[in-house]
Amino acid sequence: NNRVVEISNPHTATPSATLTISTWDGGNELTVPLYIAIGYDNQYNLYISDSMSSCVRLFYGKQSINPLPTVAAGSAGAGGSMAGQLSVPGGVAVDSQQNLYVSDTYNHRIMLWPANANAGTLVAGTGSAGSDASTLNNPMGLFLDEENQRLYVADMNNHRIQAFSLTGTPPYVGTT
């Protein structure tokens, strides 16, 4: 339904659901939101992969009115394989410095977008589908273990989970 719903207090017999994000100023809306990450700043900033818009949107404090959401990664409506573009972004993870990791699914890569950046940096994958330790094939979900400097990637078409140590120089080589 192209919306984000918040489920409150799931430990009760009747949890409540609240529509958090659907449309915003000017009739803009999410188009196939896939994943959400919550920022570490205790402001409930939501990073949402808006897959068919080829971007990750940042909703400040879950607000869709004021301030308006911004594009945190990618270029809204302009999918591609350049450093400033994404093609069907999937999983998102944000670290304590507000750096954003994004599964760039159709580009078979993981990109790192520093806060307020216009382009990302390749951290995993090559940009071409493959099944060896250096390549990915339609990566989707992400989990960031910042404490241990590891990024886990659901490498969908290879039917595996790849772990990447975030030490050294990217692009990183994965371990299944």
C-alpha positions in Angstrom: 0.0 0.0 0.0 3.1 2.3 -0.3 3.0 3.3 3.4 4.8 2.9 6.7 2.8 1.7 9.7 4.0 1.8 13.3 2.9 -1.0 15.5 2.8 0.0 19.2 3.1 -2.2 22.2 3.0 -5.6 20.5 3.1 -7.4 23.9 -0.6 -6.6 24.6 -3.6 -8.5 23.4 -4.5 -5.7 21.0 -1.5 -3.8 19.7 -2.3 -0.5 18.1 -1.3 0.5 14.5 -0.7 4.0 13.5 -0.2 5.2 9.9 3.1 7.0 10.1 4.0 7.8 6.5 1.8 7.6 3.3 1.9 10.8 1.3 3.4 14.2 1.9 3.3 17.7 0.6 2.4 18.0 -3.1 0.9 14.5 -3.2 4.3 12.8 -3.1 4.3 9.2 -1.9 6.5 6.2 -1.3 6.7 3.7 -4.2 7.3 0.2 -2.9 9.1 0.9 0.4 11.1 -2.2 1.2 13.3 -1.6 4.3 13.6 0.8 7.2 16.5 1.9 9.4 16.1 4.1 12.5 18.9 6.7 13.2 20.9 6.6 16.4 20.2 10.2 17.3 17.0 9.4 19.4 15.0 11.6 17.2 13.2 8.6 15.5 14.6 9.6 12.1 13.5 7.0 9.6 15.5 6.0 6.6 13.2 4.2 4.1 14.3 2.4 0.9 11.9 3.8 -1.7 12.7 1.1 -4.2 10.8 2.1 -7.3 11.9 5.7 -6.8 15.5 4.6 -6.7 16.4 6.4 -3.5 16.4 6.2 0.3 14.3 8.8 1.9 14.9 10.4 5.3 11.9 11.3 7.4 13.0 13.5 10.3 11.3 12.4 13.6 8.8 10.4 11.5 7.4 13.7 10.2 6.1 13.9 6.7 4.9 17.5 6.9 7.5 19.7 8.5 10.3 19.2 7.7 9.6 17.5 4.5 11.5 14.2 3.8 14.8 14.5 2.0 16.7 12.1 -0.2 19.5 10.6 1.9 20.9 8.3 -0.9 20.3 8.0 -4.6 18.5 10.3 -7.0 14.7 10.2 -6.7 13.2 8.9 -9.9 16.5 8.5 -11.6 17.8 5.0 -11.2 21.2 4.1 -12.6 24.6 2.8 -11.8 26.6 6.0 -11.3 28.0 6.7 -7.8 25.1 9.1 -7.1 22.4 6.7 -8.2 20.8 3.5 -7.0 18.7 0.8 -8.8 16.0 -0.7 -6.6 17.5 0.0 -3.2 16.8 -2.7 -0.7 18.2 -3.0 2.8 19.4 0.0 4.7 21.5 0.4 7.8 22.7 3.5 9.5 25.7 3.8 11.9 26.3 6.1 14.8 27.9 8.8 12.6 24.7 8.8 10.3 26.6 7.0 7.5 24.1 5.0 5.5 24.7 1.6 4.0 22.4 0.6 1.1 21.9 -2.6 -0.8 21.9 -1.4 -4.4 20.0 -4.5 -5.5 19.9 -4.3 -9.3 23.5 -3.0 -9.4 24.7 -6.0 -7.3 26.6 -3.8 -4.8 26.5 -2.2 -1.3 27.1 1.5 -1.2 28.1 3.7 1.7 26.6 7.2 1.8 28.1 9.6 4.3 25.5 12.0 5.9 24.5 14.8 3.4 26.6 13.3 0.6 25.6 13.5 -3.1 27.2 10.2 -4.0 28.0 6.9 -2.4 31.2 4.8 -2.2 31.3 1.1 -3.2 32.0 -1.0 -0.1 31.0 -4.5 -1.4 30.3 -6.2 -4.7 31.6 -5.1 -8.0 28.5 -3.7 -9.8 28.1 -7.0 -11.8 26.3 -10.1 -10.7 28.5 -13.0 -9.5 28.8 -15.7 -6.9 32.5 -15.5 -5.7 33.6 -13.8 -2.5 34.0 -10.4 -4.2 30.6 -10.3 -5.9 26.9 -10.3 -5.1 23.8 -11.2 -7.0 20.8 -9.0 -6.0 21.7 -8.1 -2.4 18.7 -7.3 -0.3 18.7 -7.2 3.5 21.5 -5.7 5.6 22.5 -5.9 9.2 25.3 -3.6 10.6 27.3 -4.8 13.6 29.0 -1.5 14.2 30.7 -2.7 17.4 32.5 -5.6 15.6 32.9 -3.7 12.3 30.9 -6.2 10.3 28.2 -5.9 7.7 26.0 -8.8 6.9 24.2 -9.0 3.6 21.4 -11.2 2.4 22.8 -12.1 -1.1 19.4 -13.1 -2.5 20.1 -14.8 -5.8 23.1 -16.6 -4.4 21.0 -18.0 -1.5 23.6 -17.0 1.1 24.5 -14.5 3.8 27.8 -12.7 3.2 29.7 -11.2 6.1 32.0 -8.3 5.3 34.7 -7.0 7.7 34.6 -3.2 7.5 38.3 -2.9 8.2 40.9 -2.1 5.6 40.2 -0.6 2.2 36.9 -1.2 0.3 35.6 -2.9 -1.6 35.6 -5.6 1.0 35.6 -9.4 0.3 32.8 -11.4 1.9 32.7 -14.6 3.8 29.7 -16.9 3.5 
